[in-house]
Amino acid sequence: MMNLLAKSLSDKEVMGQDGTIIGVLQNVIADLDTGDLLDLVVKPDASLNTKRYRKDGNFVLISFNAVKSAKDYIMVDKMLAEE
């Protein structure tokens, strides 16, 4: 994946490879020692069944390993994104 500034990802729509809208990216969680991005913090879409996702308050957490592409929106592999 090409290099991106984390701030350029803010407020991008997150969707599964099947076109399902997951929500809107609010923040990222990074390992401050290594600089690795660990999780996306996503405000879930109202239609999303959040039971399959790790949660942090009103947000769902998606492992950065699930990200497949990030351009106009962030595409994730839903199988990797779910718990």
C-alpha positions as CSV (number, residue, x, y, z in Angstrom):
1,M,0.0,0.0,0.0
2,M,1.3,3.5,-0.8
3,N,2.3,5.9,2.0
4,L,-0.5,8.1,3.3
5,L,-0.6,10.7,6.0
6,A,-2.9,9.6,8.8
7,K,-4.7,13.0,8.8
8,S,-5.6,12.4,5.1
9,L,-7.6,9.4,6.3
10,S,-9.8,11.3,8.8
11,D,-13.5,11.3,8.0
12,K,-13.2,8.9,5.1
13,E,-15.9,6.3,4.7
14,V,-15.0,2.7,5.6
15,M,-16.5,-0.1,3.6
16,G,-16.2,-3.8,3.2
17,Q,-15.0,-5.4,0.0
18,D,-18.6,-6.4,-0.7
19,G,-19.7,-2.7,-0.7
20,T,-21.2,-2.8,2.8
21,I,-20.8,0.6,4.5
22,I,-19.2,0.1,7.9
23,G,-18.9,3.7,8.9
24,V,-16.7,6.8,9.0
25,L,-13.1,6.8,10.3
26,Q,-12.7,9.0,13.4
27,N,-9.2,8.2,14.5
28,V,-6.4,5.6,14.4
29,I,-4.6,3.8,17.1
30,A,-0.8,3.5,16.7
31,D,2.0,1.9,18.6
32,L,4.1,4.9,19.6
33,D,7.3,2.9,20.0
34,T,7.2,1.4,16.5
35,G,4.9,3.8,14.6
36,D,2.8,0.9,13.4
37,L,-0.9,1.6,12.9
38,L,-2.9,-0.9,14.9
39,D,-6.6,-0.1,14.6
40,L,-9.0,2.1,12.8
41,V,-11.5,3.8,15.2
42,V,-14.8,3.9,13.2
43,K,-18.1,5.6,13.9
44,P,-20.4,2.8,12.7
45,D,-23.1,3.4,10.1
46,A,-26.6,3.2,11.6
47,S,-27.4,0.0,9.6
48,L,-24.2,-1.9,10.7
49,N,-24.6,-4.9,13.0
50,T,-21.8,-4.1,15.5
51,K,-22.0,-7.4,17.4
52,R,-19.2,-8.9,15.3
53,Y,-16.8,-6.1,15.9
54,R,-14.5,-5.1,18.8
55,K,-15.8,-1.9,20.4
56,D,-14.5,1.1,22.2
57,G,-17.5,3.0,23.5
58,N,-19.7,4.0,20.6
59,F,-17.0,3.2,18.1
60,V,-15.9,-0.1,16.4
61,L,-12.3,-1.0,16.1
62,I,-11.0,-2.5,12.9
63,S,-7.5,-4.0,12.8
64,F,-5.2,-2.1,10.4
65,N,-4.3,-5.6,8.9
66,A,-7.9,-5.6,7.4
67,V,-7.2,-2.5,5.3
68,K,-6.9,-3.4,1.6
69,S,-6.9,0.1,0.1
70,A,-7.3,3.7,1.0
71,K,-8.2,6.2,-1.7
72,D,-11.6,7.9,-1.9
73,Y,-12.7,5.6,0.8
74,I,-11.1,2.9,3.0
75,M,-11.7,-0.6,1.8
76,V,-11.4,-3.4,4.4
77,D,-11.6,-7.2,4.4
78,K,-14.7,-7.8,6.6
79,M,-13.5,-11.2,7.6
80,L,-10.4,-9.7,9.1
81,A,-12.2,-6.7,10.4
82,E,-14.6,-8.7,12.6
83,E,-13.6,-10.2,15.9
